[in-house]
Amino acid sequence: MDTYKNKTAFITGAASGIGLALTKALTAQGANVMMADINGKALTAAAKTVKTGRGKGKVETIICDVIKPLDVKTAAKATQNAFGNVHMVFNNAGVGLAGKPGNIPLKDWRWITDINLMGVVYGVEMFVPMMTAHGEPSHIINTASMAGHMTMGGMAPYHATKFAVVGYSESLAQELAATNIGVSVLCPTWVKSNIYNGAAGRPTAQEKSAPKSEPDEAAAALYNMTKGLVDNGMTAEKYAALVLKSVLAGRFYVFNDPEARAAINMRRASILKDYDACLADLNEM
Ligand SMILES: NC(=O)c1ccc[n+]([C@@H]2O[C@H](COP(=O)([O-])OP(=O)(O)OC[C@H]3O[C@@H](n4cnc5c(N)ncnc54)[C@H](O)[C@@H]3O)[C@@H](O)[C@H]2O)c1
């Protein structure tokens, strides 16, 4: 893809944060956007903040829970009906979940996996056949996280799903390399958004008997720490601008954290240390 003008994008999680900033950046460059989100009220309010009109793209909204393949299928058809061929799919909706092993309810584990991983998979499954059929240059943009490359304690469900999105996207890029459908994976660190509120939607927080706060003290401390880092993070507008530049440049990974290089190198070194030790043992057997 070499321009956003007159192209069509489908964005999940478009009512807030990175998804909303991507919507604004794309419409400013002349693309039409179907904004999809589970939160209908926030979606309507967000759409009103997007500037459309002369030289800019249009927006439509659709309520879509990415956990439900039928919702994603319906949204894909609605996007095509509204704007014609779809050229970009931003599988962006995501939530956080913290907690210690043994203390994270399994239904919450399934919930975050369904949104952060399967939501991405459904987007790809629904839109790739449509992109293949129309044959125009297209791009799939999956939102992972820097948490898909490095880890810290207390965030296992988030890391597990984001590592999965990175691996899934790497495989997808190889799968589609011979086509004109490009793939990118977003790996941001600390971008201003409402991400820290996402865990309030987890199944056990919806149960009457369950506490509405995070499940344990460590998780609550982690929540406060990440909230502070997100509140002081990069603006979603700046990250969205980087994403649009990266997609046109055909870049696969989209990072924004100058300090993450050291973490990537440390992880690589620790993998290779054990790798070399295992091979040395094998040589002696
Ligand atoms: N903000 C950061 O620092 C950061 C860092 C790394 C990765 N990310 C990732 O960026 C993506 C966007 O998050 P954000 O930071 O803009 O957070 P956000 O909470 O501001 O936006 C997420 C949006 O997703 C929507 N959503 C949640 N569950 C949904 C579902 N089941 N179906 C459809 N929509 C749903 C929410 O209603 C919300 O509008 C997420 O995948 C997140 O994991 C964010």
The ligand as an ORCA input file, in Angstrom:
! r2SCAN-3c Opt
* xyz 0 1
  N      -1.814      1.719     26.133
  C      -0.707      1.027     26.216
  O       0.249      1.411     26.908
  C      -0.576     -0.265     25.432
  C       0.692     -0.880     25.413
  C       0.821     -2.059     24.708
  C      -0.254     -2.592     24.028
  N      -1.477     -1.987     24.073
  C      -2.587     -2.615     23.344
  O      -3.227     -1.642     22.527
  C      -4.564     -2.073     22.257
  C      -5.507     -0.910     22.438
  O      -5.553     -0.585     23.813
  P      -5.566      0.905     24.378
  O      -4.308      1.092     25.103
  O      -5.946      1.851     23.328
  O      -6.693      0.725     25.501
  P      -8.168      1.317     25.660
  O      -8.746      0.612     26.831
  O      -8.118      2.804     25.672
  O      -8.920      0.830     24.331
  C      -9.323     -0.515     24.153
  C     -10.686     -0.524     23.487
  O     -11.019     -1.908     23.243
  C     -12.402     -2.077     23.516
  N     -12.702     -3.485     23.800
  C     -12.425     -4.176     24.946
  N     -12.915     -5.418     24.832
  C     -13.481     -5.513     23.619
  C     -14.159     -6.568     22.921
  N     -14.366     -7.766     23.489
  N     -14.606     -6.329     21.670
  C     -14.437     -5.113     21.090
  N     -13.837     -4.083     21.702
  C     -13.351     -4.287     22.948
  C     -12.662     -1.167     24.719
  O     -14.052     -0.871     24.870
  C     -11.801      0.056     24.373
  O     -12.554      1.007     23.650
  C      -4.810     -3.267     23.177
  O      -4.693     -4.461     22.430
  C      -3.698     -3.162     24.198
  O      -3.380     -4.404     24.768
  C      -1.649     -0.837     24.758
*
